[in-house]
Amino acid sequence: MKILFYLLVLLLPQFLLGQDFYLHLEGQNEEETKILALFEYEKKHKSVALLIENQEQFYKKLIYSGYIDATLLSQKKSNDSSFVMQYALGVPLKYCKINCKKLNKATRQLLAISEDTITLPTPELVQFLEKYLITHFLSEI
């Protein structure tokens, strides 16, 4: 009976803690894999659902960083606890040009825009658009 008790004490924590799942990201080639490694992402997950959620957040990071053509090519389960996601990154969009000619004077002043065209680095585009939308909607009220 003592042996059974000791076995339970030794084995029970392994069943209670569960299995961790690991995410590994790869590109189509070595260069793309190195680019993917520059982005921060969670590699160890408590469940497959969290792993997939993290992968979706990572995809958004790629898009916001200018890799608008990034595509998830494959999702492979390399073993019981490891998943490999392969991406094709495409050519990064470094800058975006925004035509501001049709903005009214009040909006242009609120956004501190003096030129007809603005060139923004892609990572700053989302912040600019959020600022514009907030300003635009506040001026409509």
Salt bridges, closest charged atoms under 4 A:
ASP20 OD2 - LYS44 NZ 3.33
ASP20 OD1 - LYS46 NZ 3.13
GLU26 OE2 - HIS24 NE2 3.79
GLU30 OE2 - LYS34 NZ 3.95
ASP116 OD1 - ARG108 NH2 3.34
GLU140 OE2 - HIS136 NE2 3.54
